[in-house]
Amino acid sequence: MDHAVQLLLLTLAAGTPLVYAALGELVTEKSGVLNLGVEGMMLVGAVVAFIVAATTKSPWLGVAAGMLAGAALALVFAVVTLTLQANQVASGLALSLFGVGLSAFVGLEYVSVVIEPIKPLAIPGTPDLPVIGTLLFGHSPLVYLSLVLFAAIQWFLFRTRAGLVVRAVGESPQSAHAIGYPVVRIRYLAVLFGGACAGVGGAYLSLVYNPSWVEGMTAGRGWIALALVVFATWKPWRVLAGAYLFGGVTLAQFQAQALGVEISAQYLSMLPYVATIVVLAVISRDAATIRLNAPASLGKPFHPDG
Amino acid sequence: MPPRLKLSGITKAYPGVVANAGIDLVVVPGEIHAVLGENGAGKSTLMKIIYGAVKPDAGTIAWEGKPVAIANPARARRLGIGMVFQHFSLFETLTTADNIALALEGERAGPSLPARIRDVSAKYGLPLDPDRYVHTMSVGERQRVEIVRCLLQDPRLLIMDEPTSVLTPQAVEKLFGTLRRLADEGCSILYISHKLDEIRALCHKATVLRAGRVTGDCDPRRESSSSLARMMIGGDLPHPQPRTAQPGADALVIRDLTLPADDPFGTTLSAIDLTVRAGEIVGIAGVSGNGQKELLAALSGERLLDDAAAVTILGTPAARLDAGARRALGLGFVPEERLGRGAVPEMSLAENALLTGWRERMVAWGFVRAQTVREYAAETIRDYGVKAGGPDAAARSLSGGNLQKYIVGREIRQRPRVMIAAQPTWGVDVGAAAQIRQALIDLAGSGVAVLVVSEELDELFEICDRLAVIAQGRLSDPKPVADTNAEEIGLLMAGSFIHAGAEGHRAFSPAGVLGLD
């Protein structure tokens, strides 16, 4: 029993960076903008969060700094693609490459620094509840915050007028413009939100999941987040499920390595990526679901005077 | 009482073209005012200026006597200007209520909205279900959503941009009833169209535009169609030359063609039968979205069928052949989308000629014979009166009508024996449309079997020998045009020939197809 709860906890922990990055990207894409720079934004978020946390000794300031760093990188992307109308795919790829390089450069002197990780929530009077207690309080607050974020995004996109406007802009910016919505401003906000989320996802990696800074420590999670959004057919709950699937397989793969399974470690490391994509690709084969949920204007630039 | 809207000296220039030059226009309350002109005359630009979507270079706008600057559509809506767009500005993946809520402000988009949608739609005879998704709707129903959306904003000026181009004759009558009722209540209506009969039947006043200028101002109820046409195109409408050839052998035979939809928003074709004989023109009428796209894909070879005999071209079962093999059998094809299907936008006219015409000795030993290709393109440009910079002009640089003339010419010059043309004159100005129709008539006169799929009933009646109707993926039995009329075809377009209990992919409702229920 304890072992199962432990596994569940570790699964949540391993999936959380993806939850942040993919949910943020989902909102960006729902507004019709494809930002392929998630990997870069996560890495910059991770390194900035780590440096600030190491310098100020306050992990929470670190998280805030990671969030701002992700948003700052997203702002560059937004200016280039939304104001200057550059190609979104090329700009996003460039942003990823830039983020990888920038984070490695900035983080050079922090590679072996040790910091104090964010502590799990400690609520007095509850720690002894057996299973529930561990499940509810055994984690960093960032894990629970990601679930709050999920609920908030689900509610925002499908229950509020502002969310309706975001979806409308993503489906047909021309129509949204014709009935009087500021398409470019709305897309700016969605891109910044996506960047901030990616930054927090990175901060979680360097402050909680593996409290340290290692060059390229996201290990492709930014790319997986992008794939998750597509294969989850732009539905938040499927993004969540996909992220935890990734977390679960990551864990299983570690266990397999520990048990000395006769498979090369490289193949085992591939497993979470392969499994996540295969499973999601299989469940999202339905063309109708894709047509109804995919933002129709995804990746296409919008000229207000078109 | 001041006029509701007064435009003075409105001017708007784009690089290389003056869309509006010093336009004056006055609309009084309760008036249905037509703005008439060919494509490219500047009607749409003018309407976008009134609706705040485009900024004029010069000129003033007065609204109810006061000068205003309409900076954006939101401002226009606050003034009380509503617009129903030619290409709908709806969001397909949202419901009716969501679509309407997006255009309303604050309180008015609240929980009482569905009830108010029902009220307004009942009052004006425009029934709507607030919870239905737009992508499941016919074109007529979508237009009702747009109209109800405008009405809920209590408009004092309603702009209708070519609202009838997608409707059946019966749905047009219904729409006119709604518009007259609105005008009686004091709402002004600006009605954009190039259909002269409709303007004479509906409008109190007409302003005619040609090449960005006002060329006339009249009471359309006192004009004839030909006098309006003279103002619009500056000359008389050309009349088609009749032809005399007798139909010959069966050239294109469609037998029991059944094809499931390949797209969730598509239409399933069921048991389509049709024969086109050499030397005749057969037309397929119908409201778009009833299976035209799927049928054309099955005929052109874009989609292959299991049953090779479902499509027979000149005696050869062709339903399993790809598009190239069907062209080799003697099929010519003019698709509906000019840019992207009919021509590659970025490529030159010569290169576009090569794409379908390479069998005309344009390739030798795997090498393109550039000279032959250029000559072919140049001759097509000359023979079909295409206004273009020459064989090297990019396809996308041509206007819609000129590119269409080029594509039709390119196909005809390959001497097809079966010709399929989809919406051959859609968005083409009156002069070029007449030229294209004449080319198709001459083609049939030379013994080619011609199949025309079009939404323009007038066009089909003008050029076809026989007419069939497609509705909900089924095809009616073709009738000689001499034995039928627009009213009967209109009912067929609503699906009246489909027996109750027939398995369509959605429940049968003639009124639903028409947008009348």
Interface residues (C-beta under 8 A of the other chain):
Chain A: R161 L164 V165 R167 A168 E171 S172 Q174 S175 A176 H177 A178 I179 G180 Y181 A287 A288 R291 L292 N293 A296 D305
Chain B: A53 V54 N72 P73 A74 R75 A76 R77 M83 F85 F88 S89 L90 F91 E92 T93 L94 D98 A101 L102 A103 A109 H135 D263 P264 F265
